[in-house]
Amino acid sequence: MSTDSRLLPIGFAMGVTHRKLTALFQQRLHAHGITPEQWSTLNQIDRAQGLIQREIAERTGKDKPTTTRILDHLEKKGLIYKKAGDRDRRSFLVYSTELGQDLIRVTTPIEDSVTADVKACISEAEYDIMMELLLRIQLHLRVQLGHSELVED
């Protein structure tokens, strides 16, 4: 790593990396008619059927208005459906449809290919260290923000 790169603000460096990873994932997902943001949300719903909106927002690191917008898009595409909650009729449970489940099965290898591309330029040990550091930074920033939920950048 050059001395000049150490002078970059961490938020800038992480932001550029995030945008490049998202652009690569978007490019590969394009033929399937879903964005990385939508894919991440659908993936969380598919992994844990019957989540409420707040849980989906926490799992994806999105705020509630953004989560609402994404859920509306997924519902219009026929990838999810909402069902009124048993305990609280104001909240709804979200499930992936068969179409949504099929899309996740077909596109998970695409997400895996993005991870593989990252791993191609660093060692397995460096990848593990990077993931550990990113999670540690996330936890620290959650504490600094005074809450346990993730906040969209």
Secondary structure, DSSP 8 states (H G I E B T S, - for coil): --TGGGGS-HHHHHHHHHHHHHHHHHHHHGGGT--HHHHHHHHHHHHSTTEEHHHHHHHHT--HHHHHHHHHHHHHTTSEEEEE-SS-TTSEEEEE-HHHHHHHHHHHHHHHHHHHHHHTTS-HHHHHHHHHHHHHHHHHHHHHHTSSS----
